[in-house]
Amino acid sequence: MKKLILLLVVALLLPAMASAQKPKKGDKVVSPFIEGKQKVRKSDYDSIWKFTTFDAKKIYYCNFDYTSIPSRVEERRPEWGSFTPVMNYLLNVSRSPMRMCAIFAVNPAITDEAQRAELIEQAKTEALESLQTYKAWAQEEEMKTKLQLNVAQVDYRYWQGTEYFTTEQPSDAIIHVGLLLYFGTKKVNLFPSAAEGAKGFNDVRFFPNDATVVESYEPLMDSLATYLAENDRLEVLLRGYSDNTGTDAYNKGLSRQRAVEIKKKLIARGIPDYRIEIEAKGADDPVGDNNTYEGRIANNRVAIIIQ
């Protein structure tokens, strides 16, 4: 009899338990992590010190060490440093919501991939824990602004821009770059791509079994070099291809040499080596029929990709 009663109780509770686990209709699941575009530098964002109010159409950068949040909120009247203008705003204006993104970088001097992977996971964890501490504190302080928490990684070399070559670099394995802030409900990309809306360039064609850039492409080389010089955040990927008439090794080598020849022309026009990447694809991804001469000409090419 006891077993029968127990079974009846379980049968009655199961539907309630199942419904409790289901998200309510209309609930949105927001990932705590966002992927940061690599080609971002702090000059892309407005300084918070320039404003007494915050515009919902702008993204703001604050060079605040978010890992200091747990120790600050334990104080009765915490000092917020460079985050002070934001805090003053939040205490006086009810704005919903604020998107708060902690950004970090792994020191570029660390090249070991396994070590970098461990540091990335460590940085994500500590950043999210710090932001969640702030969110809990803000709720205790009855601040009405809703918070959305995000964490993202950037490449520190791109973040600093030319300053990377002229200033002393931090020795920390994990660099706490700061916070990005966005007020409002509109969906925005916190890390706009440097190549978004970039100019497109036609492929450079080659004769079969030849890596010579014919003279008719010199105006294209001039135009490409000028464009890169005027847009110093951009880089170019030269992706070489061939037809399928040779061995895989030969085709890969030929496609690489074609990309190298174009790279030489760009360097001769003043484009730094580090802004030019080459990739050899050989006979992969044909755009023409390799059984015809015209098709092979189409496949013997270098694609110019602005990135």
C-alpha positions as CSV (number, residue, x, y, z in Angstrom):
1,M,0.0,0.0,0.0
2,K,2.9,2.4,0.9
3,K,4.5,1.7,-2.5
4,L,1.3,2.5,-4.3
5,I,0.9,5.8,-2.5
6,L,4.6,6.7,-3.3
7,L,4.1,5.9,-7.0
8,L,1.0,8.1,-7.0
9,V,2.9,11.0,-5.4
10,V,5.8,10.7,-7.9
11,A,3.3,10.6,-10.8
12,L,1.7,13.8,-9.5
13,L,5.0,15.6,-9.0
14,L,6.7,14.7,-12.3
15,P,4.6,17.1,-14.5
16,A,5.2,20.0,-12.1
17,M,8.9,19.3,-12.0
18,A,9.1,19.1,-15.8
19,S,7.2,22.4,-16.2
20,A,9.4,24.1,-13.7
21,Q,12.5,23.3,-15.7
22,K,11.1,24.6,-18.9
23,P,11.9,28.3,-19.7
24,K,8.9,30.6,-19.6
25,K,7.5,31.7,-22.9
26,G,9.3,34.7,-24.2
27,D,12.4,34.2,-22.0
28,K,15.6,34.8,-23.9
29,V,18.8,32.8,-23.1
30,V,21.7,35.1,-23.4
31,S,25.2,33.6,-23.7
32,P,27.6,35.1,-21.1
33,F,30.4,35.1,-23.7
34,I,30.7,37.0,-27.0
35,E,33.4,36.5,-29.5
36,G,35.5,39.6,-30.0
37,K,36.8,40.6,-33.5
38,Q,40.5,40.5,-33.5
39,K,41.1,43.8,-35.4
40,V,39.9,46.3,-32.8
41,R,41.8,49.1,-31.2
42,K,40.7,51.5,-28.4
43,S,40.6,54.6,-30.6
44,D,37.5,53.0,-32.2
45,Y,35.5,53.9,-29.1
46,D,34.6,57.1,-27.4
47,S,36.2,57.9,-24.0
48,I,33.7,58.0,-21.1
49,W,35.4,61.1,-19.8
50,K,34.1,63.2,-22.7
51,F,30.4,62.8,-21.7
52,T,28.1,63.7,-18.8
53,T,25.4,61.5,-20.3
54,F,25.5,58.4,-22.3
55,D,24.1,58.0,-25.8
56,A,22.3,54.7,-26.6
57,K,23.8,54.8,-30.1
58,K,27.4,54.8,-28.9
59,I,29.8,52.2,-27.5
60,Y,31.9,53.4,-24.7
61,Y,35.3,52.1,-23.6
62,C,36.5,52.3,-20.0
63,N,40.0,51.3,-19.1
64,F,38.8,49.9,-15.8
65,D,40.3,46.7,-14.3
66,Y,37.1,44.7,-13.7
67,T,38.9,42.1,-11.6
68,S,39.1,44.7,-8.8
69,I,35.3,44.7,-8.5
70,P,35.0,41.9,-5.8
71,S,37.4,43.8,-3.4
72,R,35.8,47.2,-4.1
73,V,32.2,46.2,-3.4
74,E,33.3,44.9,0.1
75,E,34.1,48.6,1.0
76,R,31.4,50.8,2.4
77,R,32.1,53.6,-0.1
78,P,34.2,52.1,-2.8
79,E,36.3,54.2,-5.1
80,W,35.7,53.3,-8.7
81,G,38.6,55.0,-10.5
82,S,37.9,55.4,-14.2
83,F,34.5,53.7,-13.8
84,T,33.3,56.7,-11.6
85,P,31.5,58.6,-14.4
86,V,29.6,55.4,-15.2
87,M,28.7,54.8,-11.6
88,N,27.5,58.4,-11.1
89,Y,25.3,58.0,-14.1
90,L,23.9,54.7,-12.9
91,L,23.1,56.1,-9.5
92,N,21.2,59.1,-10.8
93,V,19.6,57.8,-14.0
94,S,17.4,54.7,-14.5
95,R,18.4,53.3,-17.8
96,S,17.5,49.9,-19.1
97,P,19.6,47.9,-19.9
98,M,23.3,48.4,-19.8
99,R,25.4,45.9,-21.7
100,M,28.7,45.4,-19.9
101,C,31.5,43.5,-21.6
102,A,34.8,42.7,-20.0
103,I,37.5,42.5,-22.5
104,F,40.8,40.7,-22.0
105,A,43.9,39.8,-24.0
106,V,46.5,37.0,-23.7
107,N,50.0,38.5,-23.8
108,P,51.2,38.3,-27.4
109,A,54.6,37.1,-26.2
110,I,53.1,33.8,-25.1
111,T,53.1,31.6,-28.2
112,D,52.5,28.1,-26.7
113,E,49.0,27.2,-27.9
114,A,48.2,24.9,-24.9
115,Q,49.2,27.6,-22.4
116,R,47.2,30.2,-24.3
117,A,44.1,28.0,-24.3
118,E,44.4,27.6,-20.5
119,L,44.8,31.3,-20.0
120,I,41.8,32.1,-22.2
121,E,39.6,29.9,-20.1
122,Q,41.0,31.3,-16.9
123,A,40.4,34.9,-18.1
124,K,36.8,34.2,-19.1
125,T,36.1,32.7,-15.7
126,E,37.6,35.5,-13.6
127,A,36.0,38.2,-15.8
128,L,32.5,36.7,-15.6
129,E,32.8,36.1,-11.9
130,S,33.8,39.8,-11.4
131,L,30.9,41.0,-13.5
132,Q,28.4,38.8,-11.6
133,T,29.8,40.2,-8.3
134,Y,29.0,43.7,-9.6
135,K,25.5,42.7,-10.7
136,A,24.7,41.2,-7.3
137,W,26.1,44.3,-5.6
138,A,24.0,46.6,-7.8
139,Q,20.9,44.6,-6.9
140,E,21.7,45.0,-3.3
141,E,22.1,48.7,-3.8
142,E,18.7,48.8,-5.5
143,M,20.1,50.2,-8.8
144,K,17.3,49.9,-11.4
145,T,19.4,49.6,-14.5
146,K,19.3,46.1,-15.9
147,L,22.6,44.5,-16.7
148,Q,23.6,42.2,-19.5
149,L,27.0,40.6,-18.9
150,N,29.5,39.6,-21.6
151,V,33.1,38.6,-21.9
152,A,35.3,38.8,-25.0
153,Q,38.9,38.4,-26.1
154,V,40.8,40.8,-28.3
155,D,44.3,40.7,-29.9
156,Y,46.3,43.1,-27.8
157,R,48.4,44.2,-30.8
158,Y,45.4,45.4,-32.7
159,W,43.8,46.9,-29.6
160,Q,46.8,49.1,-29.1
161,G,47.3,49.9,-32.7
162,T,50.6,51.8,-33.4
163,E,51.0,52.3,-29.6
164,Y,52.0,48.6,-29.5
165,F,55.3,49.5,-31.2
166,T,56.0,52.7,-29.2
167,T,55.0,51.9,-25.6
168,E,56.3,49.5,-23.0
169,Q,54.1,46.4,-23.0
170,P,52.7,44.7,-19.9
171,S,54.3,41.5,-18.6
172,D,51.1,40.0,-17.3
173,A,50.0,36.7,-18.9
174,I,46.4,37.9,-18.9
175,I,45.9,41.6,-19.8
176,H,42.7,43.2,-18.3
177,V,42.0,45.6,-21.2
178,G,38.9,47.1,-19.7
179,L,35.1,47.4,-20.2
180,L,32.9,48.2,-23.2
181,L,29.6,49.7,-22.3
182,Y,26.4,50.1,-24.3
183,F,23.1,51.6,-23.1
184,G,19.9,50.7,-24.8
185,T,17.9,47.8,-26.2
186,K,19.1,48.0,-29.8
187,K,21.2,45.0,-30.9
188,V,24.7,46.2,-31.7
189,N,28.0,44.5,-32.7
190,L,30.4,45.5,-29.9
191,F,33.3,44.5,-32.1
192,P,32.7,45.8,-35.7
193,S,35.0,44.1,-38.2
194,A,37.8,46.3,-39.5
195,A,37.1,44.9,-43.0
196,E,33.3,45.4,-42.9
197,G,32.4,47.3,-46.0
198,A,36.0,47.1,-47.4
199,K,36.6,47.6,-51.1
200,G,36.7,44.5,-53.2
201,F,39.5,43.7,-55.8
202,N,39.4,41.4,-58.8
203,D,41.5,38.2,-58.9
204,V,44.9,38.3,-60.6
205,R,45.0,35.7,-63.4
206,F,48.0,33.7,-64.6
207,F,49.0,31.6,-67.6
208,P,49.2,27.8,-66.8
209,N,52.6,26.8,-65.3
210,D,53.6,30.4,-64.8
211,A,53.9,32.7,-61.8
212,T,54.5,36.0,-63.7
213,V,52.3,38.9,-62.9
214,V,51.6,40.3,-66.4
215,E,52.0,44.0,-67.0
216,S,48.3,44.7,-67.4
217,Y,47.9,44.1,-63.6
218,E,50.2,46.9,-62.6
219,P,47.3,49.4,-62.3
220,L,45.6,46.9,-60.0
221,M,48.7,46.6,-57.9
222,D,48.9,50.4,-57.6
223,S,45.2,50.6,-56.6
224,L,45.6,47.9,-54.0
225,A,48.7,49.4,-52.5
226,T,47.1,52.8,-52.3
227,Y,44.0,51.4,-50.6
228,L,46.1,49.6,-48.0
229,A,48.2,52.7,-47.3
230,E,45.0,54.8,-46.7
231,N,43.5,52.1,-44.5
232,D,46.2,51.2,-42.0
233,R,43.9,48.9,-40.0
234,L,43.4,46.5,-42.9
235,E,45.5,43.6,-44.1
236,V,45.4,41.6,-47.3
237,L,45.3,37.9,-47.8
238,L,46.7,36.7,-51.1
239,R,45.2,33.2,-51.7
240,G,46.9,31.4,-54.6
241,Y,45.3,28.8,-56.8
242,S,46.3,26.6,-59.8
243,D,44.6,24.2,-62.3
244,N,44.8,20.5,-61.7
245,T,47.3,19.5,-64.4
246,G,50.3,18.9,-62.0
247,T,50.9,17.0,-58.8
248,D,49.4,18.3,-55.6
249,A,52.9,19.3,-54.4
250,Y,53.6,21.2,-57.7
251,N,50.3,22.9,-57.7
252,K,50.6,24.0,-54.1
253,G,54.1,25.4,-54.8
254,L,53.0,27.2,-57.9
255,S,50.0,28.8,-56.2
256,R,52.2,29.9,-53.4
257,Q,54.8,31.4,-55.7
258,R,52.0,33.4,-57.5
259,A,51.0,34.9,-54.1
260,V,54.6,35.7,-53.3
261,E,55.1,37.6,-56.6
262,I,52.1,39.8,-55.8
263,K,53.4,40.3,-52.2
264,K,56.7,41.5,-53.6
265,K,55.0,44.1,-55.7
266,L,53.0,45.4,-52.7
267,I,56.2,45.6,-50.6
268,A,57.9,47.5,-53.4
269,R,55.0,49.9,-53.2
270,G,55.6,50.5,-49.4
271,I,53.2,48.0,-47.8
272,P,54.8,46.4,-44.7
273,D,55.4,42.7,-44.8
274,Y,53.4,42.0,-41.7
275,R,50.2,43.3,-43.4
276,I,50.4,40.8,-46.2
277,E,49.4,37.1,-45.7
278,I,49.8,34.4,-48.3
279,E,48.0,31.1,-48.6
280,A,48.6,28.3,-51.1
281,K,45.4,26.4,-52.1
282,G,46.8,24.6,-55.2
283,A,44.0,23.1,-57.3
284,D,41.3,23.5,-54.6
285,D,38.1,25.4,-55.2
286,P,38.2,25.6,-59.0
287,V,36.0,28.4,-60.5
288,G,36.4,27.1,-64.1
289,D,36.4,23.8,-66.0
290,N,39.9,22.3,-65.9
291,N,39.1,20.4,-69.1
292,T,39.1,23.6,-71.1
293,Y,41.9,26.2,-71.7
294,E,39.6,29.0,-70.6
295,G,38.6,27.1,-67.5
296,R,42.3,26.5,-66.6
297,I,43.1,30.2,-67.1
298,A,40.2,31.0,-64.6
299,N,41.6,28.6,-62.1
300,N,45.2,29.9,-62.3
301,R,44.6,32.9,-60.1
302,V,45.3,34.8,-56.9
303,A,42.3,36.0,-54.9
304,I,42.8,39.3,-53.1
305,I,41.0,39.3,-49.8
306,I,40.9,42.4,-47.6
307,Q,40.7,41.5,-43.9
